[in-house]
Amino acid sequence: MSKKKPLVVVGRIPGEVNEVTAEEGATVKDVLVALNINPEGFDVRLNGEPAAMDAEVCNNDQLMLVINIKGNTRTRRVINIK
């Protein structure tokens, strides 16, 4: 009996959401290569947790790439009106 190939939902924020059928034992890197997605500059998360490129994906996993935002502070503008 053959196993069902893992279906992985891949989202890129900002960007699009894709569904990928992967081979058994496929990794995060394999999925990104198949979609021609360069993860540089993105925070890569698998099911909400930080993911290494060699992490194995499983059926119904959610792989998200979120643009890195540094600082997470509010910017305040000071305007002098004369």
C-alpha positions, 0 to 999 in steps of 0.5 A: 500500500503506497503512502499518500504524498505529503501536502504542504501549504506554503505562504509568503507574506507579502505574497501568495499561498501555494499547495505543494505535494512533496515526496516522502522525506522532502525538506523545507529546502526541497519545497522552496526549490520546487516553488523557485522561492529564495528564502533570503530576507524571510523568517522561515517558519514550519507550523509556526516554529522557526525552521531549518532548511533541512527540516523534513516536511509532513502532510498538512504542514504549513510553511510560512515565509515572513519578511524580516522586520527589524527593531519592532519599535514605533518611529516618532516624527518630531515636527517643528512648526514656526 
